[in-house]
Amino acid sequence: MPRQSAVGTDAEALPSYVARRAPSREEAGIREPVARARVALAEKKAEAALAELPPQPATRDTVATIRVEATRGAALRALRRHEESAAAV
């Protein structure tokens, strides 16, 4: 008999769900540069943050690509490049 979680969902299906939701190679390659850019922003180094980010993604269909654009927007806003910032997010 399948185990049930507290809310009644089949807990044995969780591993396959997680495997399907695993990041693609592209997403995995985006995470580290975004993390470095966020550190640079925290250190008030907006130009360095922009330099860390990968080129603008063709689509914004994953969490990773949305994080790239949100971070880009924050860096541009810190540089007072407001029109570009608004376009990024």
BALUMGU-550062 format. One record per atom (N, C-alpha, C, O): residue number from 1; residue in one letter; chain; atom name; x, y, z. Coordinates in steps of 0.05 Angstrom, whole numbers, plus 32768, in hexadecimal, padded with zeros to 4 digits. Layout:
REM BALUMGU-550062
@n = NUM res = A chain = A atom = CA X = X Y = Y Z = Z $
...
This chain:
REM BALUMGU-550062
@n = 1 res = M chain = A atom = N X = 8011 Y = 7FE8 Z = 8000 $
@n = 1 res = M chain = A atom = CA X = 8000 Y = 8000 Z = 8000 $
@n = 1 res = M chain = A atom = C X = 8012 Y = 8019 Z = 8000 $
@n = 1 res = M chain = A atom = O X = 8024 Y = 801B Z = 8010 $
@n = 2 res = P chain = A atom = N X = 800C Y = 802C Z = 7FEE $
@n = 2 res = P chain = A atom = CA X = 801D Y = 8045 Z = 7FED $
@n = 2 res = P chain = A atom = C X = 801A Y = 8055 Z = 8007 $
@n = 2 res = P chain = A atom = O X = 8005 Y = 8056 Z = 8013 $
@n = 3 res = R chain = A atom = N X = 8031 Y = 8060 Z = 800F $
@n = 3 res = R chain = A atom = CA X = 8030 Y = 8071 Z = 8026 $
@n = 3 res = R chain = A atom = C X = 8022 Y = 808C Z = 801F $
@n = 3 res = R chain = A atom = O X = 8024 Y = 8095 Z = 8009 $
@n = 4 res = Q chain = A atom = N X = 8015 Y = 8097 Z = 8033 $
@n = 4 res = Q chain = A atom = CA X = 8007 Y = 80B0 Z = 802E $
@n = 4 res = Q chain = A atom = C X = 8013 Y = 80C5 Z = 8041 $
@n = 4 res = Q chain = A atom = O X = 801A Y = 80C0 Z = 8058 $
@n = 5 res = S chain = A atom = N X = 8016 Y = 80DD Z = 8036 $
@n = 5 res = S chain = A atom = CA X = 801F Y = 80F3 Z = 8047 $
@n = 5 res = S chain = A atom = C X = 8008 Y = 80FD Z = 8057 $
@n = 5 res = S chain = A atom = O X = 7FF2 Y = 80F3 Z = 8055 $
@n = 6 res = A chain = A atom = N X = 800E Y = 8111 Z = 8068 $
@n = 6 res = A chain = A atom = CA X = 7FF9 Y = 811C Z = 8079 $
@n = 6 res = A chain = A atom = C X = 7FE2 Y = 8127 Z = 806A $
@n = 6 res = A chain = A atom = O X = 7FCB Y = 8127 Z = 8073 $
@n = 7 res = V chain = A atom = N X = 7FE7 Y = 8131 Z = 8052 $
@n = 7 res = V chain = A atom = CA X = 7FD1 Y = 813D Z = 8042 $
@n = 7 res = V chain = A atom = C X = 7FC5 Y = 8129 Z = 802E $
@n = 7 res = V chain = A atom = O X = 7FB4 Y = 8130 Z = 801F $
@n = 8 res = G chain = A atom = N X = 7FCE Y = 8110 Z = 802F $
@n = 8 res = G chain = A atom = CA X = 7FC2 Y = 80FB Z = 801E $
@n = 8 res = G chain = A atom = C X = 7FCF Y = 80F7 Z = 8003 $
@n = 8 res = G chain = A atom = O X = 7FC5 Y = 80E7 Z = 7FF4 $
@n = 9 res = T chain = A atom = N X = 7FE4 Y = 8105 Z = 7FFC $
@n = 9 res = T chain = A atom = CA X = 7FF1 Y = 8102 Z = 7FE3 $
@n = 9 res = T chain = A atom = C X = 8003 Y = 80E9 Z = 7FE4 $
@n = 9 res = T chain = A atom = O X = 8010 Y = 80E4 Z = 7FF8 $
@n = 10 res = D chain = A atom = N X = 8005 Y = 80DB Z = 7FCE $
@n = 10 res = D chain = A atom = CA X = 8016 Y = 80C4 Z = 7FCC $
@n = 10 res = D chain = A atom = C X = 8034 Y = 80CC Z = 7FCF $
@n = 10 res = D chain = A atom = O X = 803F Y = 80D7 Z = 7FBD $
@n = 11 res = A chain = A atom = N X = 803F Y = 80C6 Z = 7FE6 $
@n = 11 res = A chain = A atom = CA X = 805A Y = 80CE Z = 7FEC $
@n = 11 res = A chain = A atom = C X = 806F Y = 80BF Z = 7FDB $
@n = 11 res = A chain = A atom = O X = 8085 Y = 80C9 Z = 7FD7 $
@n = 12 res = E chain = A atom = N X = 8068 Y = 80A7 Z = 7FD1 $
@n = 12 res = E chain = A atom = CA X = 807A Y = 8098 Z = 7FC1 $
@n = 12 res = E chain = A atom = C X = 807E Y = 80A4 Z = 7FA5 $
@n = 12 res = E chain = A atom = O X = 8092 Y = 809E Z = 7F98 $
@n = 13 res = A chain = A atom = N X = 806C Y = 80B5 Z = 7F9D $
@n = 13 res = A chain = A atom = CA X = 806F Y = 80C2 Z = 7F83 $
@n = 13 res = A chain = A atom = C X = 8082 Y = 80DA Z = 7F84 $
@n = 13 res = A chain = A atom = O X = 808A Y = 80E5 Z = 7F6F $
@n = 14 res = L chain = A atom = N X = 8089 Y = 80E3 Z = 7F9C $
@n = 14 res = L chain = A atom = CA X = 809A Y = 80FA Z = 7F9E $
@n = 14 res = L chain = A atom = C X = 80B5 Y = 80F8 Z = 7F90 $
@n = 14 res = L chain = A atom = O X = 80BC Y = 810B Z = 7F82 $
@n = 15 res = P chain = A atom = N X = 80C4 Y = 80E3 Z = 7F92 $
@n = 15 res = P chain = A atom = CA X = 80DE Y = 80E1 Z = 7F84 $
@n = 15 res = P chain = A atom = C X = 80DC Y = 80E5 Z = 7F66 $
@n = 15 res = P chain = A atom = O X = 80EC Y = 80F3 Z = 7F5A $
@n = 16 res = S chain = A atom = N X = 80C7 Y = 80D9 Z = 7F59 $
@n = 16 res = S chain = A atom = CA X = 80C5 Y = 80DD Z = 7F3C $
@n = 16 res = S chain = A atom = C X = 80BD Y = 80F9 Z = 7F36 $
@n = 16 res = S chain = A atom = O X = 80C5 Y = 8104 Z = 7F21 $
@n = 17 res = Y chain = A atom = N X = 80AC Y = 8106 Z = 7F46 $
@n = 17 res = Y chain = A atom = CA X = 80A5 Y = 8122 Z = 7F42 $
@n = 17 res = Y chain = A atom = C X = 80BD Y = 8134 Z = 7F44 $
@n = 17 res = Y chain = A atom = O X = 80C1 Y = 8145 Z = 7F33 $
@n = 18 res = V chain = A atom = N X = 80CD Y = 812F Z = 7F58 $
@n = 18 res = V chain = A atom = CA X = 80E6 Y = 8140 Z = 7F5C $
@n = 18 res = V chain = A atom = C X = 80F8 Y = 813C Z = 7F44 $
@n = 18 res = V chain = A atom = O X = 8104 Y = 814F Z = 7F3B $
@n = 19 res = A chain = A atom = N X = 80FB Y = 8124 Z = 7F3A $
@n = 19 res = A chain = A atom = CA X = 810D Y = 811F Z = 7F23 $
@n = 19 res = A chain = A atom = C X = 8103 Y = 812D Z = 7F0B $
@n = 19 res = A chain = A atom = O X = 8113 Y = 8137 Z = 7EFB $
@n = 20 res = R chain = A atom = N X = 80E9 Y = 812E Z = 7F06 $
@n = 20 res = R chain = A atom = CA X = 80DE Y = 813C Z = 7EEF $
@n = 20 res = R chain = A atom = C X = 80E2 Y = 815A Z = 7EF2 $
@n = 20 res = R chain = A atom = O X = 80E4 Y = 8168 Z = 7EDD $
@n = 21 res = R chain = A atom = N X = 80E3 Y = 8165 Z = 7F0A $
@n = 21 res = R chain = A atom = CA X = 80E5 Y = 8181 Z = 7F0F $
@n = 21 res = R chain = A atom = C X = 8102 Y = 818A Z = 7F11 $
@n = 21 res = R chain = A atom = O X = 8107 Y = 81A2 Z = 7F16 $
@n = 22 res = A chain = A atom = N X = 8115 Y = 8178 Z = 7F0E $
@n = 22 res = A chain = A atom = CA X = 8131 Y = 817F Z = 7F11 $
@n = 22 res = A chain = A atom = C X = 8139 Y = 8194 Z = 7EFC $
@n = 22 res = A chain = A atom = O X = 812E Y = 8193 Z = 7EE5 $
@n = 23 res = P chain = A atom = N X = 814B Y = 81A6 Z = 7F03 $
@n = 23 res = P chain = A atom = CA X = 8152 Y = 81BB Z = 7EEF $
@n = 23 res = P chain = A atom = C X = 8161 Y = 81AF Z = 7ED7 $
@n = 23 res = P chain = A atom = O X = 816F Y = 819B Z = 7ED9 $
@n = 24 res = S chain = A atom = N X = 815C Y = 81BC Z = 7EC1 $
@n = 24 res = S chain = A atom = CA X = 816B Y = 81B4 Z = 7EA8 $
@n = 24 res = S chain = A atom = C X = 8188 Y = 81BC Z = 7EAB $
@n = 24 res = S chain = A atom = O X = 818F Y = 81CA Z = 7EBE $
@n = 25 res = R chain = A atom = N X = 8198 Y = 81B3 Z = 7E98 $
@n = 25 res = R chain = A atom = CA X = 81B4 Y = 81BC Z = 7E98 $
@n = 25 res = R chain = A atom = C X = 81B7 Y = 81DA Z = 7E96 $
@n = 25 res = R chain = A atom = O X = 81C8 Y = 81E6 Z = 7EA4 $
@n = 26 res = E chain = A atom = N X = 81A6 Y = 81E6 Z = 7E86 $
@n = 26 res = E chain = A atom = CA X = 81A6 Y = 8203 Z = 7E83 $
@n = 26 res = E chain = A atom = C X = 81A0 Y = 8211 Z = 7E9D $
@n = 26 res = E chain = A atom = O X = 81AE Y = 8223 Z = 7EA5 $
@n = 27 res = E chain = A atom = N X = 818C Y = 8207 Z = 7EAB $
@n = 27 res = E chain = A atom = CA X = 8185 Y = 8213 Z = 7EC5 $
@n = 27 res = E chain = A atom = C X = 819B Y = 820F Z = 7ED9 $
@n = 27 res = E chain = A atom = O X = 81A1 Y = 8222 Z = 7EE8 $
@n = 28 res = A chain = A atom = N X = 81A7 Y = 81F8 Z = 7EDA $
@n = 28 res = A chain = A atom = CA X = 81BC Y = 81F3 Z = 7EED $
@n = 28 res = A chain = A atom = C X = 81D4 Y = 8206 Z = 7EE8 $
@n = 28 res = A chain = A atom = O X = 81E1 Y = 820F Z = 7EFA $
@n = 29 res = G chain = A atom = N X = 81D9 Y = 820C Z = 7ECE $
@n = 29 res = G chain = A atom = CA X = 81EF Y = 821E Z = 7EC8 $
@n = 29 res = G chain = A atom = C X = 81E8 Y = 823B Z = 7ECE $
@n = 29 res = G chain = A atom = O X = 81FB Y = 824C Z = 7ECE $
@n = 30 res = I chain = A atom = N X = 81CF Y = 8241 Z = 7ED2 $
@n = 30 res = I chain = A atom = CA X = 81C7 Y = 825D Z = 7ED8 $
@n = 30 res = I chain = A atom = C X = 81C9 Y = 8263 Z = 7EF6 $
@n = 30 res = I chain = A atom = O X = 81CE Y = 8279 Z = 7EFE $
@n = 31 res = R chain = A atom = N X = 81C4 Y = 824F Z = 7F06 $
@n = 31 res = R chain = A atom = CA X = 81C2 Y = 8254 Z = 7F23 $
@n = 31 res = R chain = A atom = C X = 81DB Y = 8260 Z = 7F2F $
@n = 31 res = R chain = A atom = O X = 81D9 Y = 8273 Z = 7F3F $
@n = 32 res = E chain = A atom = N X = 81F2 Y = 8256 Z = 7F29 $
@n = 32 res = E chain = A atom = CA X = 820B Y = 8260 Z = 7F35 $
@n = 32 res = E chain = A atom = C X = 8210 Y = 827D Z = 7F2E $
@n = 32 res = E chain = A atom = O X = 8217 Y = 828D Z = 7F3F $
@n = 33 res = P chain = A atom = N X = 820F Y = 8284 Z = 7F14 $
@n = 33 res = P chain = A atom = CA X = 8213 Y = 82A1 Z = 7F0D $
@n = 33 res = P chain = A atom = C X = 81FF Y = 82B3 Z = 7F1B $
@n = 33 res = P chain = A atom = O X = 8206 Y = 82CA Z = 7F23 $
@n = 34 res = V chain = A atom = N X = 81E6 Y = 82AA Z = 7F1D $
@n = 34 res = V chain = A atom = CA X = 81D2 Y = 82BB Z = 7F2A $
@n = 34 res = V chain = A atom = C X = 81D9 Y = 82BE Z = 7F48 $
@n = 34 res = V chain = A atom = O X = 81D6 Y = 82D4 Z = 7F53 $
@n = 35 res = A chain = A atom = N X = 81E2 Y = 82A9 Z = 7F55 $
@n = 35 res = A chain = A atom = CA X = 81EA Y = 82AB Z = 7F71 $
@n = 35 res = A chain = A atom = C X = 8201 Y = 82BE Z = 7F74 $
@n = 35 res = A chain = A atom = O X = 8201 Y = 82CE Z = 7F87 $
@n = 36 res = R chain = A atom = N X = 8215 Y = 82BD Z = 7F62 $
@n = 36 res = R chain = A atom = CA X = 822B Y = 82D0 Z = 7F64 $
@n = 36 res = R chain = A atom = C X = 8222 Y = 82ED Z = 7F5F $
@n = 36 res = R chain = A atom = O X = 822B Y = 82FF Z = 7F6C $
@n = 37 res = A chain = A atom = N X = 820F Y = 82F0 Z = 7F4D $
@n = 37 res = A chain = A atom = CA X = 8204 Y = 830B Z = 7F47 $
@n = 37 res = A chain = A atom = C X = 81F5 Y = 8315 Z = 7F60 $
@n = 37 res = A chain = A atom = O X = 81F7 Y = 832D Z = 7F66 $
@n = 38 res = R chain = A atom = N X = 81E6 Y = 8304 Z = 7F6D $
@n = 38 res = R chain = A atom = CA X = 81D7 Y = 830D Z = 7F85 $
@n = 38 res = R chain = A atom = C X = 81EA Y = 8315 Z = 7F9B $
@n = 38 res = R chain = A atom = O X = 81E5 Y = 8328 Z = 7FAA $
@n = 39 res = V chain = A atom = N X = 8201 Y = 8307 Z = 7F9E $
@n = 39 res = V chain = A atom = CA X = 8215 Y = 830F Z = 7FB2 $
@n = 39 res = V chain = A atom = C X = 8220 Y = 832A Z = 7FAB $
@n = 39 res = V chain = A atom = O X = 8223 Y = 833B Z = 7FBC $
@n = 40 res = A chain = A atom = N X = 8227 Y = 832E Z = 7F91 $
@n = 40 res = A chain = A atom = CA X = 8231 Y = 8348 Z = 7F89 $
@n = 40 res = A chain = A atom = C X = 821D Y = 835E Z = 7F8E $
@n = 40 res = A chain = A atom = O X = 8225 Y = 8374 Z = 7F97 $
@n = 41 res = L chain = A atom = N X = 8204 Y = 8359 Z = 7F8A $
@n = 41 res = L chain = A atom = CA X = 81EF Y = 836E Z = 7F90 $
@n = 41 res = L chain = A atom = C X = 81EF Y = 8374 Z = 7FAE $
@n = 41 res = L chain = A atom = O X = 81EC Y = 838B Z = 7FB6 $
@n = 42 res = A chain = A atom = N X = 81F0 Y = 835F Z = 7FBE $
@n = 42 res = A chain = A atom = CA X = 81F0 Y = 8363 Z = 7FDB $
@n = 42 res = A chain = A atom = C X = 8208 Y = 8374 Z = 7FE4 $
@n = 42 res = A chain = A atom = O X = 8207 Y = 8382 Z = 7FF8 $
@n = 43 res = E chain = A atom = N X = 821E Y = 8372 Z = 7FD5 $
@n = 43 res = E chain = A atom = CA X = 8236 Y = 8381 Z = 7FDB $
@n = 43 res = E chain = A atom = C X = 8236 Y = 839D Z = 7FCD $
@n = 43 res = E chain = A atom = O X = 824A Y = 83AA Z = 7FCD $
@n = 44 res = K chain = A atom = N X = 821F Y = 83A4 Z = 7FC1 $
@n = 44 res = K chain = A atom = CA X = 821C Y = 83BE Z = 7FB3 $
@n = 44 res = K chain = A atom = C X = 822E Y = 83C0 Z = 7F9B $
@n = 44 res = K chain = A atom = O X = 8239 Y = 83D6 Z = 7F95 $
@n = 45 res = K chain = A atom = N X = 8232 Y = 83AA Z = 7F8D $
@n = 45 res = K chain = A atom = CA X = 8242 Y = 83A9 Z = 7F75 $
@n = 45 res = K chain = A atom = C X = 8231 Y = 83A1 Z = 7F5D $
@n = 45 res = K chain = A atom = O X = 8232 Y = 838B Z = 7F53 $
@n = 46 res = A chain = A atom = N X = 8220 Y = 83B4 Z = 7F55 $
@n = 46 res = A chain = A atom = CA X = 820D Y = 83AE Z = 7F40 $
@n = 46 res = A chain = A atom = C X = 821A Y = 83A8 Z = 7F25 $
@n = 46 res = A chain = A atom = O X = 8210 Y = 8396 Z = 7F17 $
@n = 47 res = E chain = A atom = N X = 822F Y = 83B6 Z = 7F1E $
@n = 47 res = E chain = A atom = CA X = 823D Y = 83B0 Z = 7F04 $
@n = 47 res = E chain = A atom = C X = 8248 Y = 8394 Z = 7F04 $
@n = 47 res = E chain = A atom = O X = 8245 Y = 8385 Z = 7EF0 $
@n = 48 res = A chain = A atom = N X = 8253 Y = 838B Z = 7F1B $
@n = 48 res = A chain = A atom = CA X = 825D Y = 8370 Z = 7F1D $
@n = 48 res = A chain = A atom = C X = 8247 Y = 835C Z = 7F1B $
@n = 48 res = A chain = A atom = O X = 824A Y = 8346 Z = 7F10 $
@n = 49 res = A chain = A atom = N X = 8230 Y = 8363 Z = 7F27 $
@n = 49 res = A chain = A atom = CA X = 8219 Y = 8351 Z = 7F25 $
@n = 49 res = A chain = A atom = C X = 8210 Y = 834D Z = 7F08 $
@n = 49 res = A chain = A atom = O X = 820B Y = 8336 Z = 7F00 $
@n = 50 res = L chain = A atom = N X = 820F Y = 8362 Z = 7EF9 $
@n = 50 res = L chain = A atom = CA X = 8207 Y = 8360 Z = 7EDD $
@n = 50 res = L chain = A atom = C X = 821B Y = 834F Z = 7ECD $
@n = 50 res = L chain = A atom = O X = 8213 Y = 833F Z = 7EBC $
@n = 51 res = A chain = A atom = N X = 8234 Y = 8352 Z = 7ED4 $
@n = 51 res = A chain = A atom = CA X = 8249 Y = 8343 Z = 7EC6 $
@n = 51 res = A chain = A atom = C X = 8247 Y = 8325 Z = 7ECB $
@n = 51 res = A chain = A atom = O X = 824F Y = 8315 Z = 7EBA $
@n = 52 res = E chain = A atom = N X = 823D Y = 831E Z = 7EE2 $
@n = 52 res = E chain = A atom = CA X = 823A Y = 8301 Z = 7EE9 $
@n = 52 res = E chain = A atom = C X = 8223 Y = 82F3 Z = 7EDB $
@n = 52 res = E chain = A atom = O X = 8224 Y = 82DB Z = 7ED7 $
@n = 53 res = L chain = A atom = N X = 820F Y = 8303 Z = 7ED3 $
@n = 53 res = L chain = A atom = CA X = 81F7 Y = 82F7 Z = 7EC8 $
@n = 53 res = L chain = A atom = C X = 81FB Y = 82ED Z = 7EAC $
@n = 53 res = L chain = A atom = O X = 8209 Y = 82F9 Z = 7E9C $
@n = 54 res = P chain = A atom = N X = 81EE Y = 82D6 Z = 7EA5 $
@n = 54 res = P chain = A atom = CA X = 81EF Y = 82CD Z = 7E8A $
@n = 54 res = P chain = A atom = C X = 81DF Y = 82DF Z = 7E78 $
@n = 54 res = P chain = A atom = O X = 81D0 Y = 82F0 Z = 7E82 $
@n = 55 res = P chain = A atom = N X = 81E1 Y = 82DD Z = 7E5E $
@n = 55 res = P chain = A atom = CA X = 81D1 Y = 82ED Z = 7E4B $
@n = 55 res = P chain = A atom = C X = 81B4 Y = 82EA Z = 7E50 $
@n = 55 res = P chain = A atom = O X = 81AB Y = 82D6 Z = 7E5C $
@n = 56 res = Q chain = A atom = N X = 81A4 Y = 82FD Z = 7E47 $
@n = 56 res = Q chain = A atom = CA X = 8188 Y = 82FC Z = 7E4B $
@n = 56 res = Q chain = A atom = C X = 817D Y = 82E2 Z = 7E3E $
@n = 56 res = Q chain = A atom = O X = 8182 Y = 82DD Z = 7E27 $
@n = 57 res = P chain = A atom = N X = 816D Y = 82D3 Z = 7E4E $
@n = 57 res = P chain = A atom = CA X = 8161 Y = 82BA Z = 7E42 $
@n = 57 res = P chain = A atom = C X = 814C Y = 82C1 Z = 7E2D $
@n = 57 res = P chain = A atom = O X = 8140 Y = 82D6 Z = 7E2E $
@n = 58 res = A chain = A atom = N X = 8149 Y = 82AF Z = 7E1A $
@n = 58 res = A chain = A atom = CA X = 8136 Y = 82B2 Z = 7E05 $
@n = 58 res = A chain = A atom = C X = 8119 Y = 82B2 Z = 7E10 $
@n = 58 res = A chain = A atom = O X = 8108 Y = 82C0 Z = 7E06 $
@n = 59 res = T chain = A atom = N X = 8115 Y = 82A1 Z = 7E24 $
@n = 59 res = T chain = A atom = CA X = 80FA Y = 82A0 Z = 7E31 $
@n = 59 res = T chain = A atom = C X = 80FD Y = 82A1 Z = 7E4F $
@n = 59 res = T chain = A atom = O X = 8113 Y = 829D Z = 7E5A $
@n = 60 res = R chain = A atom = N X = 80E8 Y = 82A7 Z = 7E5C $
@n = 60 res = R chain = A atom = CA X = 80E7 Y = 82A7 Z = 7E79 $
@n = 60 res = R chain = A atom = C X = 80D4 Y = 8291 Z = 7E83 $
@n = 60 res = R chain = A atom = O X = 80C0 Y = 8297 Z = 7E8F $
@n = 61 res = D chain = A atom = N X = 80DC Y = 8279 Z = 7E7D $
@n = 61 res = D chain = A atom = CA X = 80C9 Y = 8263 Z = 7E82 $
@n = 61 res = D chain = A atom = C X = 80D3 Y = 8250 Z = 7E99 $
@n = 61 res = D chain = A atom = O X = 80C6 Y = 823C Z = 7E9E $
@n = 62 res = T chain = A atom = N X = 80E8 Y = 8258 Z = 7EA6 $
@n = 62 res = T chain = A atom = CA X = 80F2 Y = 8248 Z = 7EBD $
@n = 62 res = T chain = A atom = C X = 80F8 Y = 825B Z = 7ED4 $
@n = 62 res = T chain = A atom = O X = 80FC Y = 8273 Z = 7ED0 $
@n = 63 res = V chain = A atom = N X = 80F9 Y = 8250 Z = 7EEC $
@n = 63 res = V chain = A atom = CA X = 8100 Y = 8260 Z = 7F03 $
@n = 63 res = V chain = A atom = C X = 811C Y = 826C Z = 7EFF $
@n = 63 res = V chain = A atom = O X = 8120 Y = 8283 Z = 7F07 $
@n = 64 res = A chain = A atom = N X = 812E Y = 825D Z = 7EF5 $
@n = 64 res = A chain = A atom = CA X = 814A Y = 8267 Z = 7EF1 $
@n = 64 res = A chain = A atom = C X = 814B Y = 827F Z = 7EDF $
@n = 64 res = A chain = A atom = O X = 8159 Y = 8292 Z = 7EE5 $
@n = 65 res = T chain = A atom = N X = 813D Y = 827E Z = 7EC8 $
@n = 65 res = T chain = A atom = CA X = 813D Y = 8294 Z = 7EB6 $
@n = 65 res = T chain = A atom = C X = 812F Y = 82AD Z = 7EC1 $
@n = 65 res = T chain = A atom = O X = 8137 Y = 82C4 Z = 7EBC $
@n = 66 res = I chain = A atom = N X = 811B Y = 82A8 Z = 7ED1 $
@n = 66 res = I chain = A atom = CA X = 810D Y = 82BF Z = 7EDE $
@n = 66 res = I chain = A atom = C X = 8120 Y = 82CB Z = 7EF3 $
@n = 66 res = I chain = A atom = O X = 8121 Y = 82E4 Z = 7EF6 $
@n = 67 res = R chain = A atom = N X = 8130 Y = 82BB Z = 7F01 $
@n = 67 res = R chain = A atom = CA X = 8143 Y = 82C6 Z = 7F14 $
@n = 67 res = R chain = A atom = C X = 8158 Y = 82D6 Z = 7F07 $
@n = 67 res = R chain = A atom = O X = 8161 Y = 82EB Z = 7F12 $
@n = 68 res = V chain = A atom = N X = 8161 Y = 82CE Z = 7EEF $
@n = 68 res = V chain = A atom = CA X = 8175 Y = 82DD Z = 7EE0 $
@n = 68 res = V chain = A atom = C X = 816A Y = 82F9 Z = 7EDB $
@n = 68 res = V chain = A atom = O X = 8177 Y = 830D Z = 7EE0 $
@n = 69 res = E chain = A atom = N X = 8152 Y = 82FA Z = 7ED0 $
@n = 69 res = E chain = A atom = CA X = 8146 Y = 8314 Z = 7EC9 $
@n = 69 res = E chain = A atom = C X = 8140 Y = 8325 Z = 7EE2 $
@n = 69 res = E chain = A atom = O X = 8143 Y = 833E Z = 7EE1 $
@n = 70 res = A chain = A atom = N X = 8137 Y = 8319 Z = 7EF7 $
@n = 70 res = A chain = A atom = CA X = 8131 Y = 8328 Z = 7F10 $
@n = 70 res = A chain = A atom = C X = 814B Y = 8334 Z = 7F1B $
@n = 70 res = A chain = A atom = O X = 814B Y = 834A Z = 7F25 $
@n = 71 res = T chain = A atom = N X = 8160 Y = 8324 Z = 7F1B $
@n = 71 res = T chain = A atom = CA X = 817A Y = 832E Z = 7F25 $
@n = 71 res = T chain = A atom = C X = 8185 Y = 8343 Z = 7F13 $
@n = 71 res = T chain = A atom = O X = 8190 Y = 8357 Z = 7F1C $
@n = 72 res = R chain = A atom = N X = 8182 Y = 8340 Z = 7EF8 $
@n = 72 res = R chain = A atom = CA X = 818A Y = 8355 Z = 7EE6 $
@n = 72 res = R chain = A atom = C X = 817B Y = 836F Z = 7EEB $
@n = 72 res = R chain = A atom = O X = 8187 Y = 8384 Z = 7EEC $
@n = 73 res = G chain = A atom = N X = 8161 Y = 836C Z = 7EEF $
@n = 73 res = G chain = A atom = CA X = 8151 Y = 8384 Z = 7EF5 $
@n = 73 res = G chain = A atom = C X = 815A Y = 8392 Z = 7F0F $
@n = 73 res = G chain = A atom = O X = 815B Y = 83AB Z = 7F10 $
@n = 74 res = A chain = A atom = N X = 8160 Y = 8383 Z = 7F23 $
@n = 74 res = A chain = A atom = CA X = 816A Y = 838E Z = 7F3C $
@n = 74 res = A chain = A atom = C X = 8184 Y = 839C Z = 7F39 $
@n = 74 res = A chain = A atom = O X = 8189 Y = 83B2 Z = 7F44 $
@n = 75 res = A chain = A atom = N X = 8196 Y = 8390 Z = 7F29 $
@n = 75 res = A chain = A atom = CA X = 81B1 Y = 839D Z = 7F25 $
@n = 75 res = A chain = A atom = C X = 81AD Y = 83B7 Z = 7F15 $
@n = 75 res = A chain = A atom = O X = 81BA Y = 83CB Z = 7F1B $
@n = 76 res = L chain = A atom = N X = 819D Y = 83B6 Z = 7F00 $
@n = 76 res = L chain = A atom = CA X = 8198 Y = 83CE Z = 7EF0 $
@n = 76 res = L chain = A atom = C X = 818B Y = 83E4 Z = 7F01 $
@n = 76 res = L chain = A atom = O X = 8191 Y = 83FC Z = 7EFE $
@n = 77 res = R chain = A atom = N X = 8179 Y = 83DC Z = 7F12 $
@n = 77 res = R chain = A atom = CA X = 816C Y = 83F0 Z = 7F24 $
@n = 77 res = R chain = A atom = C X = 8180 Y = 83FC Z = 7F37 $
@n = 77 res = R chain = A atom = O X = 817F Y = 8414 Z = 7F3C $
@n = 78 res = A chain = A atom = N X = 8193 Y = 83EC Z = 7F41 $
@n = 78 res = A chain = A atom = CA X = 81A8 Y = 83F6 Z = 7F53 $
@n = 78 res = A chain = A atom = C X = 81BA Y = 840A Z = 7F44 $
@n = 78 res = A chain = A atom = O X = 81C5 Y = 841D Z = 7F50 $
@n = 79 res = L chain = A atom = N X = 81BC Y = 8407 Z = 7F2A $
@n = 79 res = L chain = A atom = CA X = 81CC Y = 8419 Z = 7F1A $
@n = 79 res = L chain = A atom = C X = 81BC Y = 8431 Z = 7F10 $
@n = 79 res = L chain = A atom = O X = 81C5 Y = 8442 Z = 7F01 $
@n = 80 res = R chain = A atom = N X = 81A3 Y = 8432 Z = 7F18 $
@n = 80 res = R chain = A atom = CA X = 8190 Y = 8447 Z = 7F11 $
@n = 80 res = R chain = A atom = C X = 818A Y = 8447 Z = 7EF2 $
@n = 80 res = R chain = A atom = O X = 8185 Y = 845C Z = 7EE7 $
@n = 81 res = R chain = A atom = N X = 818B Y = 8430 Z = 7EE7 $
@n = 81 res = R chain = A atom = CA X = 8184 Y = 842C Z = 7ECA $
@n = 81 res = R chain = A atom = C X = 8168 Y = 8421 Z = 7ECA $
@n = 81 res = R chain = A atom = O X = 8163 Y = 840A Z = 7EC3 $
@n = 82 res = H chain = A atom = N X = 8155 Y = 8433 Z = 7ED1 $
@n = 82 res = H chain = A atom = CA X = 813A Y = 842B Z = 7ED7 $
@n = 82 res = H chain = A atom = C X = 812A Y = 841F Z = 7EBF $
@n = 82 res = H chain = A atom = O X = 811C Y = 840C Z = 7EC2 $
@n = 83 res = E chain = A atom = N X = 812D Y = 842B Z = 7EA8 $
@n = 83 res = E chain = A atom = CA X = 811F Y = 8421 Z = 7E91 $
@n = 83 res = E chain = A atom = C X = 8128 Y = 8404 Z = 7E8A $
@n = 83 res = E chain = A atom = O X = 8117 Y = 83F3 Z = 7E84 $
@n = 84 res = E chain = A atom = N X = 8142 Y = 83FF Z = 7E8B $
@n = 84 res = E chain = A atom = CA X = 814C Y = 83E5 Z = 7E85 $
@n = 84 res = E chain = A atom = C X = 8144 Y = 83D1 Z = 7E9B $
@n = 84 res = E chain = A atom = O X = 813E Y = 83BA Z = 7E96 $
@n = 85 res = S chain = A atom = N X = 8143 Y = 83DB Z = 7EB4 $
@n = 85 res = S chain = A atom = CA X = 813B Y = 83CA Z = 7ECA $
@n = 85 res = S chain = A atom = C X = 811E Y = 83C1 Z = 7EC7 $
@n = 85 res = S chain = A atom = O X = 8118 Y = 83AA Z = 7ECB $
@n = 86 res = A chain = A atom = N X = 810D Y = 83D4 Z = 7EBF $
@n = 86 res = A chain = A atom = CA X = 80F1 Y = 83CD Z = 7EBC $
@n = 86 res = A chain = A atom = C X = 80ED Y = 83B9 Z = 7EA5 $
@n = 86 res = A chain = A atom = O X = 80DC Y = 83A7 Z = 7EA6 $
@n = 87 res = A chain = A atom = N X = 80FD Y = 83BC Z = 7E90 $
@n = 87 res = A chain = A atom = CA X = 80FB Y = 83A9 Z = 7E79 $
@n = 87 res = A chain = A atom = C X = 8105 Y = 838D Z = 7E81 $
@n = 87 res = A chain = A atom = O X = 80FB Y = 837A Z = 7E76 $
@n = 88 res = A chain = A atom = N X = 8118 Y = 838C Z = 7E93 $
@n = 88 res = A chain = A atom = CA X = 8123 Y = 8372 Z = 7E9B $
@n = 88 res = A chain = A atom = C X = 810F Y = 8361 Z = 7EAB $
@n = 88 res = A chain = A atom = O X = 810E Y = 8349 Z = 7EAA $
@n = 89 res = V chain = A atom = N X = 80FE Y = 836E Z = 7EBB $
@n = 89 res = V chain = A atom = CA X = 80EB Y = 8360 Z = 7ECC $
@n = 89 res = V chain = A atom = C X = 80D0 Y = 8363 Z = 7EC1 $
@n = 89 res = V chain = A atom = O X = 80BD Y = 8359 Z = 7ECD $
